[in-house]
Amino acid sequence: MNEDKTQQFMQIAMKYLPEAKMKLEQSGIEFTMDMLPPFMELFTKVMNEAYELGKNETNT
């Protein structure tokens, strides 16, 4: 995956971070900045897979 796509995925994640933080805290989970890297890694994997799926469906 190229650097531009990863950067775009991170921008999307940061856009929704406040909402995710609020939902976690409503569920009784305090979200700290120490928790951010593993969540961002997981999010990037999901977005990469979704991107590849869309790209493959476009090419068929």
TORRO-410419 format. One line per 8 residues: number of its first residue (from 1); their letters; for each residue x, y, z of N, C-alpha, C. Coordinates in pm, whole numbers, plus 32768, in hexadecimal, padded with zeros to 4 digits. Example, Ala and Ser with C-alpha at 12.3 -4.5 7.8 and 13.67 -1.06 7.14 Angstrom:
BEGIN
1> AS> 8527:7DC7:830C:84CE:7E3E:830C:8528:7EB6:830C ~ 8505:7F1F:82C4:8557:7F96:82CA:850A:8003:8313
% end
This chain:
BEGIN
1> MNEDKTQQ> 8057:7F8A:8000:8000:8000:8000:8059:807A:8000 ~ 8037:80DA:7FAF:808E:814E:7FA7:8075:81B0:801A ~ 80D6:8205:802D:80D6:8264:809C:805D:82C2:8096 ~ 8033:82EB:801D:7FC2:8347:8010:7F40:8309:8045 ~ 7F28:828A:8023:7EAE:8247:8052:7EB1:823B:80EA ~ 7F24:8214:8121:7F2F:8207:81B2:7F13:828D:81F5 ~ 7F46:82F8:81BE:7F2E:837E:81F5:7E99:83A2:81ED ~ 7E5A:8380:817F:7DCB:839A:8171:7D7B:834A:81D7
9> FMQIAMKY> 7DA2:82CC:81ED:7D5D:8278:824F:7D6B:82B4:82DB ~ 7DE1:82E6:82FB:7DF8:8322:837E:7DA2:839F:8391 ~ 7D93:83EE:8327:7D3F:8465:832F:7CAD:843E:8348 ~ 7C81:83D3:8307:7BF8:83A3:831E:7BE8:8375:83AE ~ 7C49:832A:83DF:7C44:82F8:8468:7C3F:836B:84CC ~ 7C90:83D0:84B8:7C92:8441:8515:7C0E:848E:8511 ~ 7BCD:848F:849E:7B4C:84D1:8491:7AE4:8490:84EE ~ 7AEA:840C:84FA:7A88:83C3:8549:7AB9:83A0:85D6
17> LPEAKMKL> 7B33:83C5:85F8:7B6A:83A6:867B:7B15:83DD:86EE ~ 7AE7:845A:86E9:7A94:848C:8758:7A15:8438:876E ~ 79D6:840F:8701:795E:83BD:870D:797E:8334:8748 ~ 79EA:82F6:871C:7A14:8274:8751:7A36:827F:87E5 ~ 7A7D:82E9:8809:7AA2:8300:8895:7A25:830D:88EB ~ 79C4:8358:88BB:7949:836D:8905:78FE:82E8:8918 ~ 78F5:8297:88AF:78AE:8218:88B7:78F3:81B9:8917 ~ 7978:81B5:8914:79C1:8161:8972:79A8:818D:8A01
25> EQSGIEFT> 79B0:8210:8A18:799C:8244:8A9F:790D:822F:8AD0 ~ 78AC:8235:8A76:7821:8218:8A9B:7811:8186:8AC5 ~ 7869:8131:8A90:7866:80A3:8AB3:78BB:8084:8B2D ~ 78F4:80EB:8B69:7944:80D8:8BE1:79D7:80C0:8BC8 ~ 7A05:80D8:8B4D:7A92:80C5:8B2B:7AD1:814E:8B18 ~ 7B30:816F:8B6F:7B75:81EF:8B62:7BDE:81E2:8AF3 ~ 7BD3:8235:8A8E:7C2F:8232:8A1D:7CA0:8295:8A36 ~ 7D1A:8261:8A35:7D8F:82B8:8A47:7DE1:82BB:89C7
33> MDMLPPFM> 7E39:831C:89BD:7E8D:8328:8946:7EED:82B1:893A ~ 7F0A:826C:89A9:7F5C:81F3:89A3:7F15:8184:8956 ~ 7E92:8189:8954:7E43:8123:890F:7E3B:813E:8878 ~ 7E5D:81B6:884E:7E4B:81DE:87C3:7E9B:818C:875E ~ 7F1D:8175:8770:7F6A:812C:8709:7F32:80A3:86E4 ~ 7F0C:804E:8744:7ED5:7FCC:871A:7E52:7FD9:86CD ~ 7DFD:8038:86F5:7D80:804E:86AD:7D9A:8082:8620 ~ 7DFC:80DB:8613:7E1C:8112:858F:7E57:80A5:8534
41> ELFTKVMN> 7EA6:804C:856D:7EDD:7FDE:851F:7E6E:7F84:84EC ~ 7E10:7F64:8543:7D9E:7F11:851C:7D49:7F58:84B2 ~ 7D2E:7FD8:84C6:7CE0:8026:8467:7D23:8027:83DE ~ 7DA7:8038:83DC:7DF1:803C:835E:7DE7:7FB6:8316 ~ 7DEF:7F48:835F:7DE0:7EC4:8322:7D56:7EB5:82E2 ~ 7CEE:7EDF:832A:7C66:7ED6:82F7:7C56:7F2C:8279 ~ 7C88:7FA6:827F:7C7B:8000:820C:7CCA:7FCC:8194 ~ 7D40:7F94:81A9:7D8E:7F5C:813B:7D44:7EEA:80F9
49> EAYELGKN> 7D09:7E93:814B:7CBF:7E22:8114:7C43:7E52:80C8 ~ 7BFC:7EB3:80FF:7B86:7EE9:80BB:7BAE:7F2C:8038 ~ 7C1E:7F74:8039:7C4D:7FB7:7FC0:7C6E:7F4F:7F54 ~ 7CB6:7EE7:7F7B:7CDB:7E7E:7F1A:7C5F:7E37:7EE5 ~ 7BFE:7E1D:7F3A:7B81:7DDE:7F0F:7B3A:7E35:7EA8 ~ 7B2F:7EB6:7EC4:7AF0:7F11:7E65:7B3D:7F1A:7DE2 ~ 7BBF:7F1E:7DED:7C15:7F26:7D77:7C05:7EA8:7D21 ~ 7C01:7E34:7D62:7BF0:7DB6:7D17:7B67:7DAC:7CD7
57> ETNT> 7B00:7DDC:7D1C:7A79:7DD8:7CE2:7A6E:7E36:7C6B ~ 7AB7:7EA2:7C6C:7AB5:7F01:7BFD:7AFA:7EC5:7B83 ~ 7B5F:7E73:7B9A:7BAD:7E39:7B2B:7B6E:7DBC:7AEF ~ 7B02:7D89:7B2A:7AC6:7D10:7AF3:7A4F:7D2F:7A9D
% end
